[in-house]
Amino acid sequence: MEHLYERISYLQGLAEGLGIEENSKEGKLLLHIIDALEDFADAIDDLSFEQEELGEYVEYIDEDLTDVEDEVFGECDYEDDLEDYDEYEFEDDIDYVELECPHCQETLYIEEDLLHEDATCPNCLESIVCCEEEEE
């Protein structure tokens, strides 16, 4: 932040060195611009300070939340959990049948239990009769 204040001080010194007076229209404008820049620097400095405080506050909340999670759920070893997850076999109880829409030739997958019901193709929105008998 110091670099902003240094640059503003430089501009103020430059304005004084050039003899810019507040009596002229241009002088008023330049001096008010420099004052506005100083106000912006002050506001940025305040925001920076508040942001640092919020960052520290979030860190404290995170630490407290970790303590609460450990107390409620106990300490977990995430690597063991991942190994258990990999060993678990997911079984899909639903069997699907691959069909082709007679209207748009889009490949569809329909639950085997629903084969004897009429359906609508999600691609072309045409009705599909799914209960076609297989020839032996």
C-alpha positions as CSV (number, residue, x, y, z in Angstrom):
1,M,0.0,0.0,0.0
2,E,2.9,2.3,0.6
3,H,3.6,2.6,-3.1
4,L,0.2,4.2,-3.7
5,Y,0.8,6.8,-1.0
6,E,4.3,7.4,-2.4
7,R,2.8,8.0,-5.9
8,I,0.1,10.3,-4.5
9,S,2.7,12.3,-2.6
10,Y,4.8,12.6,-5.7
11,L,1.8,13.9,-7.6
12,Q,1.1,16.4,-4.8
13,G,4.7,17.6,-4.9
14,L,4.7,17.8,-8.7
15,A,1.5,19.9,-8.5
16,E,3.1,22.3,-6.0
17,G,6.4,22.4,-8.0
18,L,4.6,23.3,-11.2
19,G,2.8,26.1,-9.3
20,I,-0.7,24.7,-10.1
21,E,-3.1,27.0,-8.4
22,E,-6.6,26.2,-7.2
23,N,-7.8,29.5,-8.8
24,S,-7.7,28.2,-12.4
25,K,-10.2,25.7,-13.8
26,E,-7.5,23.2,-14.6
27,G,-5.8,23.6,-11.3
28,K,-9.0,22.9,-9.4
29,L,-9.5,19.8,-11.5
30,L,-6.0,18.4,-11.0
31,L,-5.9,19.1,-7.3
32,H,-9.3,17.5,-6.8
33,I,-8.2,14.4,-8.8
34,I,-5.2,14.1,-6.5
35,D,-7.4,14.3,-3.4
36,A,-9.7,11.7,-4.9
37,L,-6.8,9.4,-5.5
38,E,-5.8,9.8,-1.9
39,D,-9.3,8.9,-0.8
40,F,-9.2,5.8,-3.1
41,A,-5.9,4.7,-1.5
42,D,-7.3,5.1,2.0
43,A,-10.4,3.0,1.0
44,I,-8.2,0.3,-0.6
45,D,-6.0,0.3,2.6
46,D,-9.1,-0.2,4.7
47,L,-10.4,-3.0,2.5
48,S,-7.1,-4.8,2.6
49,F,-7.0,-4.6,6.4
50,E,-10.6,-6.0,6.7
51,Q,-9.8,-8.7,4.2
52,E,-6.8,-9.9,6.2
53,E,-9.0,-9.9,9.4
54,L,-11.7,-12.0,7.5
55,G,-9.0,-14.4,6.3
56,E,-7.8,-15.0,9.8
57,Y,-11.4,-15.4,11.1
58,V,-12.1,-18.0,8.4
59,E,-9.0,-19.9,9.4
60,Y,-10.2,-19.9,13.1
61,I,-13.6,-21.1,12.0
62,D,-12.0,-23.9,9.9
63,E,-10.0,-25.1,12.8
64,D,-13.0,-25.0,15.1
65,L,-15.1,-26.9,12.5
66,T,-12.3,-29.5,12.2
67,D,-12.4,-30.0,16.0
68,V,-16.2,-30.4,16.0
69,E,-16.0,-32.9,13.1
70,D,-13.4,-34.9,15.0
71,E,-15.5,-34.9,18.1
72,V,-18.7,-35.8,16.3
73,F,-17.5,-38.3,13.7
74,G,-14.2,-39.3,15.3
75,E,-10.9,-39.2,13.5
76,C,-11.0,-40.8,10.1
77,D,-8.2,-42.1,8.0
78,Y,-9.3,-41.1,4.5
79,E,-7.0,-43.5,2.8
80,D,-8.6,-46.5,4.5
81,D,-12.0,-45.2,3.5
82,L,-11.0,-45.0,-0.1
83,E,-9.6,-48.6,0.0
84,D,-13.0,-49.8,1.4
85,Y,-14.8,-47.9,-1.3
86,D,-12.7,-49.5,-4.1
87,E,-13.4,-52.9,-2.7
88,Y,-17.1,-52.4,-2.6
89,E,-18.7,-53.8,-5.7
90,F,-21.7,-51.8,-7.0
91,E,-24.4,-54.0,-8.3
92,D,-26.9,-52.6,-10.7
93,D,-30.2,-54.5,-10.2
94,I,-31.7,-52.9,-13.3
95,D,-31.2,-54.7,-16.7
96,Y,-31.3,-52.5,-19.8
97,V,-32.1,-53.4,-23.3
98,E,-30.6,-51.6,-26.3
99,L,-33.2,-50.4,-28.9
100,E,-33.0,-48.3,-31.9
101,C,-35.7,-45.6,-32.5
102,P,-37.5,-46.5,-35.7
103,H,-38.0,-42.7,-36.4
104,C,-34.6,-41.1,-35.8
105,Q,-32.4,-44.2,-35.5
106,E,-31.1,-43.0,-32.1
107,T,-29.8,-45.8,-29.8
108,L,-31.9,-46.0,-26.6
109,Y,-31.5,-48.0,-23.5
110,I,-34.7,-49.0,-21.8
111,E,-35.2,-51.0,-18.6
112,E,-36.1,-54.6,-19.3
113,D,-39.2,-54.3,-17.0
114,L,-40.6,-51.5,-19.2
115,L,-40.3,-53.3,-22.5
116,H,-44.0,-54.0,-22.7
117,E,-45.0,-50.4,-22.3
118,D,-45.1,-47.6,-24.8
119,A,-42.3,-45.0,-24.6
120,T,-41.4,-41.7,-26.1
121,C,-38.0,-41.2,-27.8
122,P,-36.2,-38.4,-25.9
123,N,-34.5,-37.4,-29.2
124,C,-37.4,-37.0,-31.7
125,L,-40.3,-37.2,-29.2
126,E,-42.1,-39.8,-31.3
127,S,-43.9,-42.7,-29.7
128,I,-42.0,-46.0,-29.7
129,V,-43.7,-49.4,-29.3
130,C,-41.2,-51.4,-27.2
131,C,-42.9,-54.7,-27.0
132,E,-41.4,-56.1,-30.2
133,E,-41.3,-59.9,-30.1
134,E,-37.9,-61.5,-30.8
135,E,-37.9,-64.0,-33.7
136,E,-36.6,-67.4,-32.9
